Amino acid sequence: MRQRVYKNTMLLSLLLALVPQSPIGTNLEPLTDYQRQTPFVDAFKSSREWVSHQSNPHQWGTGPAVITDELGWPQSLQSNQDIESIVIVGGSPTYPDGVYTIRYDGIGTIQPRTYGGGAVTVLQQSQGYIQISLQVPVDGMFTLRITDIVQPIENIRVYPPGFDNSTRIFHPDFVKSLEPFDTLRFMDWGRTNNSPVVSWWQATNFFNYTQATDRGVHPLYMIELCNQTCKNMWICVPHMADDLYVTYLAYLCKIALDPSLTVYLEYSNEVWNGQFQQTQYAQAEGLALGLNPTSWHAGWLYYSQRSVEVFEIFSNVYSQPRDRNLVRVLAGQSVNPWVNIQIMDWQDAYKHADAFAVAPYFGGYLGNLNISPNTATFSIPQILAACDTDSANNHSQHTLANSNNANFRGLDLFAYEGGQHLVGVGVAQNDQTLTNLFVAANRDPSMRTLYFNDLTRWEANGGGLFMNYTLTSSQSKYGSWGLLEWQNQPRTMAPKWMGVMDYIGY
């Protein structure tokens, strides 16, 4: 284990080549029209679901129900109706300005539009084909509005500059951004938090017109991305998913995923976290089963019990989990080792798992305005120093305890998420001074050393695979989670990215 921090990056890279590190993976941000990544070559695959308008006079979002087929393609319009899909929101610099090509099947009228900035000029247009010059709105949005349907409009594709009619699924810039990482966690791609999915048939269809739905991206896209990039796959099963859903998912992974790649299997996400519907669900189920008279404790035990049921379904499909690179992951709270013991020990759940995962964030307490002195009065160096101290304490206390507890039961310790957690809590979320301070701290060059130190401490205290949260995201009052603020951000402007790359020697 490394015992000190080396500030000379050349010396650092030489040393890291000689010392094994904990593998580093990353979470991916949700698939949305406002994402800071370009996962698909066809931008319409991440467009927003149809919005229905009254057409005359035009009133946004007040129209009748949209008539579509089972894949979401519009079949006809009702009287006094237009429909519209938002393709890009605040896209620059993620999406470039330039010539975009729109292709579709059917007969009707599609109008490319921009709102709140940007500009669109139609260069060529014929049935099924539109070529436009697009200046992507920085703060507004680019949309497609359908005002007439003679024959059903289907198979809409929106190609960015240089990719017209490309056979690629994933954008090469997106693929390149994944190169340094060992594993991809698809919790947000799957819209795991608050998922409404119960049966396999309720999940987003692979051929659906958009994958940006509240039911998540179809798992086959996740598998194909891992196959193409040679990355291991961390999947999260929706909390209400029935056994048949889990069985289909297991067979899909076994059949379609490159057998040299590892599947990390987790039931839901943060079932202990009261802000998510899966927590209330687990507590209700646990109480109904009489697992414990206290709702929160019953919830932990139900999570543990259902996790084992999910693991067993996968294990039966895979036959020999270890031989088939299946890693079954229980998860809990980084700061509460006692809770984690309850989860591992309930009905000997640890005997059916391979790892226990926590989220060792640092700096989270700084978002509470009730602490004294008030964080909003801090300087950036004070913020970073407080984060460094919190990181050191977190790993020396919680990580070491969690590692010892997991190892005692034959489990590895992973981080399903981790990194800085500078975000306002409660009313502090709307404190603009605090938000500005946190954003500036995330952009400060010293954050590079802080991320390197944090990963070094994680490893030194027994931590294994570490899944950064997250690869890309914007900076706002809701947090500054991304290693990158946008996919193609110059890496020298991204200190968190640089700190992680220092650690892995990339």
C-alpha positions in Angstrom: 0.0 0.0 0.0 1.1 3.6 -0.7 2.0 5.5 2.5 2.5 9.0 1.2 1.3 11.3 -1.6 3.7 12.1 -4.4 3.1 15.5 -5.9 5.6 15.0 -8.8 3.3 13.5 -11.4 6.2 12.0 -13.4 7.5 10.2 -10.4 3.9 9.3 -9.4 3.3 7.6 -12.7 6.4 5.5 -12.4 5.5 4.5 -8.9 1.9 3.6 -9.7 3.1 1.3 -12.5 4.8 -0.8 -9.8 2.0 -0.8 -7.2 -1.4 -2.5 -7.8 -4.4 -0.2 -7.3 -8.0 -0.8 -6.5 -9.8 -1.0 -9.8 -11.7 2.2 -10.8 -15.1 2.2 -12.5 -17.6 4.9 -13.1 -21.3 5.5 -12.9 -23.0 7.0 -16.0 -25.4 9.9 -15.8 -29.0 9.3 -16.8 -30.0 9.3 -20.4 -31.9 12.5 -21.0 -32.2 15.3 -23.5 -30.2 17.6 -21.2 -27.3 15.1 -20.6 -23.7 16.1 -20.8 -22.7 13.1 -22.8 -23.5 11.9 -26.4 -24.0 8.2 -25.9 -25.8 7.4 -29.2 -24.8 8.5 -32.7 -28.6 8.9 -33.2 -29.5 11.8 -30.9 -33.2 10.9 -31.1 -32.6 7.8 -29.0 -32.3 10.1 -26.0 -35.1 12.5 -26.9 -37.9 13.4 -24.5 -41.2 11.6 -24.7 -43.8 13.3 -26.9 -45.4 16.5 -25.7 -48.9 17.2 -27.1 -50.0 20.8 -28.0 -53.2 22.5 -29.0 -52.2 23.8 -32.4 -54.5 26.8 -32.9 -54.0 28.9 -30.9 -50.8 27.1 -30.0 -50.6 26.1 -26.3 -47.7 24.0 -25.1 -48.5 20.7 -23.5 -52.3 21.1 -23.5 -53.2 18.8 -26.4 -55.0 15.5 -26.3 -53.3 12.1 -25.9 -50.7 11.2 -28.4 -51.7 8.3 -30.7 -48.7 6.0 -31.1 -47.9 2.4 -31.8 -46.4 0.1 -29.1 -42.9 1.6 -29.7 -44.0 5.2 -29.3 -44.0 6.2 -33.0 -46.9 8.6 -33.8 -49.6 7.1 -36.0 -51.9 10.1 -36.4 -52.9 13.5 -35.0 -56.2 14.4 -33.5 -58.1 17.6 -34.3 -56.2 20.8 -33.4 -53.1 18.9 -32.3 -49.3 19.1 -32.8 -46.8 16.9 -31.1 -43.2 17.7 -30.3 -40.1 15.9 -29.0 -37.3 17.7 -27.3 -34.0 16.4 -28.7 -31.3 18.6 -27.1 -31.5 20.9 -24.1 -28.6 23.2 -23.3 -26.5 21.0 -25.6 -23.4 23.1 -26.3 -20.6 22.2 -26.0 -21.7 18.5 -25.8 -23.4 18.7 -29.2 -21.5 20.7 -31.9 -22.9 23.3 -34.2 -23.0 22.2 -37.8 -25.0 20.3 -40.4 -27.4 17.8 -38.9 -29.4 15.2 -40.9 -32.9 14.1 -39.9 -34.3 10.9 -41.5 -37.6 9.2 -41.0 -40.2 6.8 -42.5 -43.8 7.8 -43.3 -45.4 10.8 -44.7 -46.1 14.0 -42.8 -44.6 17.3 -41.8 -41.7 17.6 -39.3 -40.5 21.0 -38.3 -37.0 21.4 -36.7 -37.2 24.2 -34.1 -35.0 26.0 -31.5 -36.2 27.8 -28.4 -34.3 30.2 -26.1 -31.3 30.8 -28.3 -29.6 29.0 -31.1 -30.8 28.9 -34.7 -31.9 26.3 -37.3 -31.9 26.7 -41.0 -33.3 24.1 -43.4 -30.8 23.4 -46.1 -32.6 20.6 -47.9 -35.9 18.8 -47.4 -37.8 16.0 -49.1 -40.2 13.4 -47.7 -38.2 11.4 -45.1 -35.2 13.6 -45.2 -34.3 17.0 -43.7 -30.8 18.6 -43.7 -30.4 21.5 -41.4 -27.7 23.9 -40.2 -28.0 24.0 -36.4 -26.6 26.4 -33.9 -27.3 24.4 -30.7 -28.9 26.5 -28.0 -26.7 26.8 -25.0 -29.6 27.5 -22.6 -32.6 26.7 -24.8 -33.6 23.6 -26.7 -33.7 22.0 -30.1 -36.9 20.1 -31.0 -38.8 18.3 -33.7 -42.5 19.3 -34.1 -44.9 17.2 -36.1 -47.8 19.2 -37.5 -49.2 16.7 -40.0 -49.3 12.9 -40.4 -50.6 11.3 -43.6 -48.9 8.0 -43.0 -47.5 7.0 -39.6 -44.2 8.7 -38.8 -41.6 6.1 -37.7 -37.9 5.5 -37.4 -36.9 9.1 -36.8 -33.1 9.5 -36.6 -31.1 12.7 -35.8 -27.5 12.5 -36.9 -24.9 15.1 -35.8 -22.3 16.4 -38.2 -20.3 13.7 -39.9 -22.5 10.8 -39.0 -25.4 10.7 -41.5 -26.7 7.2 -41.9 -24.0 5.8 -39.6 -24.2 2.2 -38.6 -22.6 2.9 -35.2 -24.8 2.7 -32.1 -22.5 4.6 -29.7 -20.8 7.9 -30.4 -17.0 7.4 -30.7 -16.4 10.4 -28.4 -18.5 8.8 -25.7 -16.8 5.5 -26.2 -13.4 7.2 -25.8 -14.4 8.8 -22.6 -14.9 5.4 -21.0 -11.4 4.1 -21.9 -9.7 4.5 -18.5 -12.3 2.7 -16.4 -12.6 -0.9 -15.4 -16.4 -1.2 -14.9 -19.5 0.8 -15.9 -22.4 1.1 -13.4 -25.8 1.5 -15.0 -27.9 2.5 -12.0 -28.9 5.9 -13.6 -29.2 4.5 -17.1 -31.7 2.0 -15.7 -33.5 4.7 -13.8 -33.2 2.4 -10.8 -34.3 5.0 -8.2 -38.2 5.1 -8.0 -38.5 2.6 -10.8 -42.1 1.7 -11.7 -41.0 -1.5 -13.4 -42.5 -4.8 -12.2 -42.5 -7.1 -15.2 -40.1 -7.4 -18.1 -42.8 -6.2 -20.5 -43.0 -2.9 -18.6 -39.4 -2.0 -19.2 -38.4 0.2 -22.2 -38.5 -1.8 -25.4 -35.1 -2.2 -27.2 -36.8 -0.7 -30.3 -38.7 2.1 -28.5 -38.4 5.4 -30.2 -36.5 6.8 -27.2 -34.5 5.1 -24.5 -34.9 8.2 -22.2 -37.9 7.0 -20.3 -38.6 6.6 -16.6 -38.4 2.8 -17.2 -34.7 3.0 -18.1 -32.5 2.0 -21.0 -33.0 -1.5 -22.2 -30.3 -3.8 -20.7 -29.2 -4.9 -24.1 -27.8 -1.5 -24.8 -25.8 -1.7 -21.6 -24.5 -5.1 -22.6 -23.6 -3.9 -26.1 -21.7 -0.9 -24.7 -19.7 -3.2 -22.3 -19.0 -5.6 -25.1 -17.8 -2.8 -27.4 -15.6 -1.1 -24.8 -14.5 -4.3 -23.0 -15.8 -3.0 -19.7 -17.3 -5.0 -16.8 -21.0 -4.4 -16.2 -22.6 -3.3 -12.9 -26.4 -3.7 -13.1 -29.1 -2.8 -10.6 -32.4 -4.7 -10.6 -35.5 -2.6 -10.1 -36.9 -2.9 -6.6 -40.3 -4.2 -7.6 -39.1 -6.5 -10.4 -40.7 -9.9 -10.3 -38.8 -13.2 -10.5 -39.5 -13.6 -14.2 -38.0 -10.2 -14.9 -34.9 -11.2 -13.0 -34.7 -14.5 -14.8 -34.9 -12.9 -18.2 -32.3 -10.4 -17.2 -30.0 -13.2 -16.1 -30.4 -15.1 -19.3 -29.8 -12.0 -21.4 -26.6 -11.3 -19.5 -25.4 -14.9 -19.8 -26.2 -15.1 -23.5 -25.3 -11.6 -24.8 -22.4 -10.4 -22.6 -18.9 -11.3 -23.6 -18.1 -14.2 -21.2 -14.7 -12.7 -20.4 -16.5 -9.7 -18.7 -17.8 -9.6 -15.2 -21.4 -8.9 -14.1 -21.7 -7.1 -10.8 -25.2 -7.7 -9.6 -27.0 -5.4 -7.2 -30.6 -5.3 -6.1 -32.0 -1.7 -6.5 -30.0 1.2 -5.1 -29.7 2.7 -1.6 -32.7 1.0 -0.2 -31.8 2.5 3.1 -32.2 6.0 1.7 -35.5 7.6 2.7 -35.7 9.9 -0.3 -36.3 7.0 -2.6 -39.5 5.0 -3.2 -37.6 1.7 -3.0 -37.0 2.5 0.7 -40.7 2.8 1.5 -41.4 -0.3 -0.6 -38.9 -2.4 1.3 -40.1 -1.1 4.7 -43.7 -2.0 3.8 -42.7 -5.4 2.6 -40.5 -6.0 5.6 -43.3 -5.1 8.0 -45.8 -7.2 6.1 -43.5 -10.2 6.5 -43.0 -9.5 10.1 -39.2 -9.2 9.8 -39.0 -6.5 12.5 -41.5 -4.2 14.2 -39.5 -1.1 13.4 -40.1 0.1 9.8 -36.5 1.1 9.0 -35.1 -2.1 10.4 -37.7 -4.2 8.6 -36.6 -2.4 5.4 -33.0 -3.4 5.8 -33.9 -7.0 6.4 -36.2 -7.1 3.4 -33.5 -5.6 1.2 -31.1 -8.3 2.4 -33.6 -11.1 1.9 -34.8 -10.0 -1.6 -31.1 -9.4 -2.6 -30.4 -13.1 -1.9 -33.5 -14.2 -3.9 -32.2 -12.1 -6.8 -28.7 -13.6 -6.4 -30.1 -17.1 -6.4 -32.0 -16.6 -9.6 -28.8 -15.4 -11.3 -26.7 -18.1 -9.8 -29.1 -20.8 -11.1 -28.9 -19.4 -14.6 -25.1 -19.0 -14.4 -24.7 -22.4 -12.6 -21.3 -21.5 -11.2 -21.1 -17.7 -10.3 -17.4 -17.5 -9.8 -16.6 -19.4 -13.1 -19.0 -17.2 -15.0 -17.7 -13.9 -13.6 -20.8 -13.1 -11.6 -20.2 -11.0 -8.5 -23.2 -10.6 -6.2 -23.1 -7.3 -4.3 -24.9 -6.4 -1.1 -24.8 -2.7 -0.3 -25.3 -0.4 2.7 -24.3 2.8 4.4 -20.6 3.9 4.5 -21.0 5.8 7.8 -23.0 3.1 9.6 -21.1 -0.2 9.8 -23.7 -1.5 12.3 -26.5 -1.3 9.7 -24.2 -3.1 7.2 -23.7 -6.0 9.7 -27.5 -6.3 10.0 -27.8 -6.6 6.2 -24.9 -9.1 5.8 -26.0 -11.3 8.7 -29.7 -11.5 8.2 -30.4 -15.2 7.4 -26.7 -15.5 6.6 -27.1 -13.3 3.5 -23.3 -12.9 3.3 -23.0 -16.6 2.4 -24.9 -15.9 -0.8 -22.9 -12.8 -1.8 -19.4 -12.0 -3.0 -19.0 -8.3 -2.0 -20.4 -5.6 0.2 -20.5 -2.0 -1.3 -20.8 1.4 0.4 -20.6 5.0 -0.8 -17.6 6.7 0.9 -18.4 10.3 -0.1 -16.5 13.1 1.5 -17.6 16.7 2.3 -21.3 16.0 2.6 -21.7 17.6 6.0 -20.5 21.0 4.6 -23.9 21.4 2.8 -25.7 21.8 6.1 -26.2 25.5 7.0 -26.7 24.6 10.6 -23.0 23.7 11.2 -20.8 26.3 12.8 -19.1 28.2 11.4 -21.4 28.5 8.4 -19.8 26.9 5.3 -20.9 29.8 3.1 -18.3 32.0 4.9 -15.5 29.6 4.0 -12.8 30.3 1.4 -12.1 27.7 -1.2 -8.9 26.5 0.5 -10.9 26.1 3.7 -13.5 24.0 1.9 -10.9 21.8 0.4 -9.0 21.4 3.7 -12.3 20.4 5.4 -12.9 17.9 2.6 -9.5 16.4 3.0 -10.0 16.0 6.7 -13.4 14.4 6.2 -11.9 12.0 3.6 -9.1 11.0 5.9 -11.5 10.4 8.8 -14.1 8.6 6.7 -11.6 6.1 5.5 -9.7 5.6 8.7 -12.9 5.0 10.6 -15.7 3.8 8.4 -13.8 2.2 5.5 -11.6 0.3 7.8 -14.5 -0.9 9.9 -16.6 -1.8 6.8 -13.6 -3.6 5.2 -12.9 -5.6 8.4 -16.6 -6.6 8.8 -16.9 -7.6 5.1 -13.6 -9.5 5.0 -14.5 -11.4 8.2 -17.5 -12.7 6.4 -15.5 -13.6 3.3 -16.7 -10.6 1.2 -14.7 -7.9 -0.6 -15.5 -4.2 0.1 -16.5 -2.1 -2.9 -17.7 1.5 -3.4 -20.8 1.6 -5.5 -20.5 5.4 -5.6 -17.9 7.9 -4.2 -16.1 11.2 -4.5 -16.9 14.7 -3.2 -20.4 15.4 -2.0 -20.5 19.2 -1.9 -24.2 20.1 -2.3 -26.6 22.1 -0.2 -28.9 20.2 2.1 -32.6 21.2 2.5 -33.0 25.0 2.4 -29.3 25.3 1.8 -29.8 23.9 -1.7 -31.2 27.3 -2.7 -28.3 29.3 -1.2 -26.6 30.7 -4.3 -23.5 31.8 -2.4 -23.0 28.3 -1.1 -23.7 26.8 -4.6 -21.1 29.1 -6.2 -18.6 28.2 -3.5 -19.1 24.5 -4.1 -18.9 24.8 -7.9 -15.6 26.8 -7.5 -14.2 24.2 -5.2 -15.0 21.5 -7.6 -13.1 23.4 -10.4 -10.1 24.3 -8.2 -6.8 22.6 -9.3 -6.3 21.3 -5.7 -9.3 19.0 -6.1 -6.9 16.9 -8.2 -4.7 16.1 -5.2 -7.8 15.6 -3.0 -9.2 12.9 -5.4 -5.9 11.1 -5.5 -5.6 11.2 -1.7 -9.1 9.9 -1.3 -8.6 6.9 -3.5 -5.2 6.2 -1.9 -6.9 6.2 1.5 -9.7 4.0 0.3 -7.2 1.4 -0.9 -5.0 1.6 2.2 -8.0 0.8 4.4 -9.1 -2.2 2.5 -11.3 -0.9 -0.2 -11.5 -2.7 -3.6 -13.4 -1.7 -6.8 -14.3 2.0 -6.6 -17.2 3.3 -8.7 -16.9 7.0 -9.2 -20.1 9.0 -9.2 -20.3 10.1 -11.9 -18.5 10.5 -15.3 -20.3 13.6 -16.6 -22.8 16.1 -15.2 -23.5 19.9 -15.1 -22.6 22.0 -12.1 -25.7 23.3 -10.2 -27.4 23.6 -6.9 -28.2 19.9 -7.2 -24.5 19.0 -7.0 -21.3 18.9 -9.1 -21.1 15.1 -9.5 -19.2 14.7 -12.8 -15.5 14.1 -13.2 -16.2 16.1 -16.4 -18.7 18.9 -16.8 -19.2 17.7 -20.3 -18.0 14.7 -22.3 -15.3 16.5 -24.4 -14.2 18.9 -21.7 -10.4 19.6 -22.0 -9.0 17.3 -19.4 -6.6 19.9 -18.0 -9.7 21.9 -17.0 -11.1 18.9 -15.1 -9.1 18.5 -11.8 -11.3 15.6 -10.5 -10.7 13.6 -13.7 -7.0 14.4 -13.5 -6.8 13.1 -9.9 -8.5 9.8 -10.8 -6.1 9.4 -13.8 -3.1 10.1 -11.5 -4.3 7.3 -9.3 -4.7 4.7 -12.0 -1.7 5.9 -14.0 -3.6 6.6 -17.1 
